[in-house]
Amino acid sequence: MKNTLRNTLIALITFSSSAFAAGSTSASGGGLLLSLFIGFFALIIVCQLVPATIMLVGTLRGIVWTRS
């Protein structure tokens, strides 16, 4: 078992060294499509935060007003 684990770790370190040495293939940094993709998912998250915040405020009001 120790021998197999040792050989596996040696193989992983040996083969991953070239991946760490590889540089970036594109110099543009993404572009318009990537920005639209990230913006779309940010919009989805914001649209889900608004009802969640309203529900949290309503829950807190219900807890505070029923205990007073």
C-alpha positions in Angstrom: 0.0 0.0 0.0 2.8 2.4 0.9 4.6 1.6 -2.3 1.6 2.2 -4.5 0.9 5.5 -2.7 4.5 6.6 -3.2 4.5 5.7 -6.9 1.2 7.5 -7.4 2.5 10.7 -5.8 5.7 10.6 -7.8 3.8 10.2 -11.0 1.4 13.1 -10.1 4.3 15.4 -9.3 6.2 14.4 -12.4 3.3 14.9 -14.8 1.9 18.0 -13.3 5.1 20.0 -13.5 4.6 20.8 -17.2 1.0 22.0 -16.4 2.3 24.4 -13.8 4.9 25.7 -16.3 2.4 26.4 -19.0 1.6 30.1 -19.5 -1.6 31.8 -20.5 -2.6 31.1 -24.1 -4.7 34.1 -24.6 -3.7 37.7 -23.9 -7.2 39.3 -24.2 -8.4 38.2 -20.8 -11.8 37.0 -21.7 -13.8 39.5 -23.7 -17.4 40.6 -24.1 -19.0 37.1 -24.0 -17.3 36.3 -20.7 -18.4 39.6 -19.2 -22.0 39.0 -20.3 -21.9 35.4 -18.9 -20.7 36.6 -15.5 -23.1 39.6 -15.5 -26.1 37.3 -16.3 -25.3 35.1 -13.2 -24.7 38.1 -11.1 -28.2 39.4 -12.1 -29.7 36.0 -11.1 -28.1 36.2 -7.7 -29.2 39.8 -7.1 -32.8 39.0 -8.2 -32.9 36.1 -5.6 -31.5 38.3 -2.9 -34.3 40.9 -3.0 -37.1 38.5 -2.1 -34.9 36.7 0.4 -34.2 40.0 2.2 -37.9 40.9 2.2 -38.7 37.5 3.7 -36.0 37.9 6.4 -37.2 41.4 7.4 -40.8 40.0 7.6 -39.7 37.1 9.7 -37.7 39.3 12.1 -40.6 41.7 12.4 -42.9 38.8 13.3 -40.5 37.5 15.9 -39.9 40.9 17.5 -43.5 42.0 17.5 -44.9 38.7 18.9 -42.5 38.7 21.8 -43.2 42.3 22.9 
